[in-house]
Structure formats: C-alpha cells, structure tokens
C-alpha cells in the first residue's frame, strides 16, 4: 500500500515537472541557465523515483542526466 502511495506521489510530481519544463521551453529561456534548470528538474525527479521505490525509472532518469552532462 505504501509503495502505491509513493508511486502515485511520484507521478504527480513528474506531471508537475513536465508542465514546468514545457513552460521553460515555451518562454525560450536562455542557455545555460535553462539547461541547468532542466537538469535540476531531472535530478529531483530521480530522487523522487528512488523515494517511491521506482528503481527502473530512477535508473532511466540517471541515464538522462548523463546525456545532459555529455557522459
């Protein structure tokens, strides 16, 4: 039961993050500030996924961080 609640909370946070990121992209925010903000959002989502015991998703977000950092 607790895992289901944590997963539901993660998806709510993820939805909000995607909305905020879409707004960031629509405003045409200048890089590198926009890139750093986007990276922070991905990093925060990864932490939320780990907290919700969504390890596979957290691993995917970690890979995305690597792509953003060019690793």
C-alpha positions as protocol buffer text, in pm:
chain_id: "A"
residue {
  index: 1
  type: UNK
  ca { x: 0 y: 0 z: 0 }
}
residue {
  index: 2
  type: UNK
  ca { x: 278 y: 243 z: 95 }
}
residue {
  index: 3
  type: UNK
  ca { x: 458 y: 178 z: -235 }
}
residue {
  index: 4
  type: UNK
  ca { x: 141 y: 255 z: -430 }
}
residue {
  index: 5
  type: UNK
  ca { x: 102 y: 586 z: -249 }
}
residue {
  index: 6
  type: UNK
  ca { x: 468 y: 674 z: -310 }
}
residue {
  index: 7
  type: UNK
  ca { x: 435 y: 585 z: -677 }
}
residue {
  index: 8
  type: UNK
  ca { x: 123 y: 799 z: -707 }
}
residue {
  index: 9
  type: UNK
  ca { x: 304 y: 1089 z: -542 }
}
residue {
  index: 10
  type: UNK
  ca { x: 597 y: 1045 z: -780 }
}
residue {
  index: 11
  type: UNK
  ca { x: 370 y: 1062 z: -1086 }
}
residue {
  index: 12
  type: UNK
  ca { x: 204 y: 1379 z: -951 }
}
residue {
  index: 13
  type: UNK
  ca { x: 547 y: 1539 z: -907 }
}
residue {
  index: 14
  type: UNK
  ca { x: 658 y: 1416 z: -1250 }
}
residue {
  index: 15
  type: UNK
  ca { x: 348 y: 1563 z: -1416 }
}
residue {
  index: 16
  type: UNK
  ca { x: 411 y: 1899 z: -1249 }
}
residue {
  index: 17
  type: UNK
  ca { x: 778 y: 1889 z: -1352 }
}
residue {
  index: 18
  type: UNK
  ca { x: 689 y: 1819 z: -1714 }
}
residue {
  index: 19
  type: UNK
  ca { x: 446 y: 2112 z: -1712 }
}
residue {
  index: 20
  type: UNK
  ca { x: 711 y: 2344 z: -1565 }
}
residue {
  index: 21
  type: UNK
  ca { x: 968 y: 2225 z: -1818 }
}
residue {
  index: 22
  type: UNK
  ca { x: 724 y: 2286 z: -2102 }
}
residue {
  index: 23
  type: UNK
  ca { x: 674 y: 2641 z: -1977 }
}
residue {
  index: 24
  type: UNK
  ca { x: 1050 y: 2689 z: -1956 }
}
residue {
  index: 25
  type: UNK
  ca { x: 1085 y: 2579 z: -2318 }
}
residue {
  index: 26
  type: UNK
  ca { x: 794 y: 2795 z: -2435 }
}
residue {
  index: 27
  type: UNK
  ca { x: 946 y: 3107 z: -2282 }
}
residue {
  index: 28
  type: UNK
  ca { x: 1267 y: 3047 z: -2476 }
}
residue {
  index: 29
  type: UNK
  ca { x: 1480 y: 3079 z: -2164 }
}
residue {
  index: 30
  type: UNK
  ca { x: 1845 y: 3136 z: -2241 }
}
residue {
  index: 31
  type: UNK
  ca { x: 2100 y: 2860 z: -2202 }
}
residue {
  index: 32
  type: UNK
  ca { x: 2295 y: 2766 z: -1997 }
}
residue {
  index: 33
  type: UNK
  ca { x: 2051 y: 2875 z: -1724 }
}
residue {
  index: 34
  type: UNK
  ca { x: 1763 y: 2685 z: -1885 }
}
residue {
  index: 35
  type: UNK
  ca { x: 1980 y: 2375 z: -1925 }
}
residue {
  index: 36
  type: UNK
  ca { x: 2085 y: 2385 z: -1561 }
}
residue {
  index: 37
  type: UNK
  ca { x: 1723 y: 2426 z: -1453 }
}
residue {
  index: 38
  type: UNK
  ca { x: 1617 y: 2132 z: -1669 }
}
residue {
  index: 39
  type: UNK
  ca { x: 1900 y: 1918 z: -1527 }
}
residue {
  index: 40
  type: UNK
  ca { x: 1791 y: 2007 z: -1172 }
}
residue {
  index: 41
  type: UNK
  ca { x: 1436 y: 1901 z: -1252 }
}
residue {
  index: 42
  type: UNK
  ca { x: 1555 y: 1564 z: -1387 }
}
residue {
  index: 43
  type: UNK
  ca { x: 1776 y: 1519 z: -1080 }
}
residue {
  index: 44
  type: UNK
  ca { x: 1483 y: 1596 z: -847 }
}
residue {
  index: 45
  type: UNK
  ca { x: 1262 y: 1351 z: -1034 }
}
residue {
  index: 46
  type: UNK
  ca { x: 1529 y: 1083 z: -995 }
}
residue {
  index: 47
  type: UNK
  ca { x: 1533 y: 1141 z: -619 }
}
residue {
  index: 48
  type: UNK
  ca { x: 1153 y: 1118 z: -608 }
}
residue {
  index: 49
  type: UNK
  ca { x: 1161 y: 795 z: -810 }
}
residue {
  index: 50
  type: UNK
  ca { x: 1411 y: 643 z: -566 }
}
residue {
  index: 51
  type: UNK
  ca { x: 1196 y: 751 z: -272 }
}
residue {
  index: 52
  type: UNK
  ca { x: 896 y: 584 z: -438 }
}
residue {
  index: 53
  type: UNK
  ca { x: 1091 y: 259 z: -493 }
}
residue {
  index: 54
  type: UNK
  ca { x: 1073 y: 306 z: -871 }
}
residue {
  index: 55
  type: UNK
  ca { x: 1431 y: 193 z: -930 }
}
residue {
  index: 56
  type: UNK
  ca { x: 1399 y: 121 z: -1302 }
}
residue {
  index: 57
  type: UNK
  ca { x: 1262 y: 468 z: -1364 }
}
residue {
  index: 58
  type: UNK
  ca { x: 1530 y: 621 z: -1141 }
}
residue {
  index: 59
  type: UNK
  ca { x: 1795 y: 440 z: -1346 }
}
residue {
  index: 60
  type: UNK
  ca { x: 1646 y: 579 z: -1667 }
}
residue {
  index: 61
  type: UNK
  ca { x: 1646 y: 930 z: -1524 }
}
residue {
  index: 62
  type: UNK
  ca { x: 2008 y: 879 z: -1418 }
}
residue {
  index: 63
  type: UNK
  ca { x: 2094 y: 787 z: -1777 }
}
residue {
  index: 64
  type: UNK
  ca { x: 1917 y: 1103 z: -1894 }
}
residue {
  index: 65
  type: UNK
  ca { x: 2131 y: 1306 z: -1653 }
}
residue {
  index: 66
  type: UNK
  ca { x: 2439 y: 1151 z: -1814 }
}
residue {
  index: 67
  type: UNK
  ca { x: 2316 y: 1252 z: -2158 }
}
residue {
  index: 68
  type: UNK
  ca { x: 2255 y: 1608 z: -2037 }
}
residue {
  index: 69
  type: UNK
  ca { x: 2609 y: 1623 z: -1896 }
}
residue {
  index: 70
  type: UNK
  ca { x: 2755 y: 1466 z: -2209 }
}
residue {
  index: 71
  type: UNK
  ca { x: 2873 y: 1148 z: -2035 }
}
